Amino acid sequence: SMRCSGMPFMPLPPDQTVLRLAHQLFRVYPIKRASGRYNLPLMAWVYLFIAGIMEVVWAIALKFSEGFTRPLPVVVVIVAGLLSFLFLSLAVRELPIGSAYAIWVGIGAVGVALLGIVWFREPADFWRLFFIGLIVAGVIGLRLVTKNGH
């Protein structure tokens, strides 16, 4: 077994150089699964972030679809919605469902609320921004206390 930064490191197949790089940059140790494949715990968070962004995309496209009457935004709603669920399902392989779902919803809610303010001229009064900030605080708090692997 090789050592990296004084910590044990499992040798990885040559096609796993991305995992090795992620380990070196973020000090995240790959986990060898029963299937023989390696996973990075960090990837679950990346998948969750992508799922949240896709939720923002489908929700904003829903607004542009004008009640599902414009074909291109309808296609974006469907594709982004499916991608959002796909990436959420990948994230919950490693993360507790309760935390992952709450963070996913939080990313979507904050993203849509902020884009509503910017693109649709929705109100940006103190209390609205305050409560959006509470959602952000909740998402950050859940991220800090959530451990991979349930």
URKAHU-V517501 format. One line per field, one symbol per residue. phi: phi as a letter, one per 40 degrees, with the letter a starting at -180 (. if undefined). psi: psi as a letter, one per 30 degrees, with the letter a starting at -180 (. if undefined). burial: 1 if it has 24 or more other C-alpha atoms within 12 Angstrom, else 0. Layout:
BEGIN
phi: ???
psi: ???
burial: ???
END
This chain:
BEGIN
phi: .cbbfgbcaccbcdcbcccccccccbfbccbccdcgcbbbddcdccdcccdccccccccccccccfggbbdcccccdccccccccdcccccccbbccccccccdccdccccccccccccbfcdbcdcccdcccccdccccccccbcbcgg
psi: klkkhgkkkkkklfggfeeeeeeeefhkkkkklffflklkeeeeeeeeeeeeeeeeeeeeeeeffhhhfjeeeeeeeeeeeeeeeeeeeeefeflkeeeeeeeeeeeeeeeeeeeeeeeghlkhleeeeeeeeeeeeeeeeeeffkklg.
burial: 000000000000000000110010000111100000011111111011111111111111110000000000110111011011101111111111101111111111111111000000000000000001001101100110010100
END
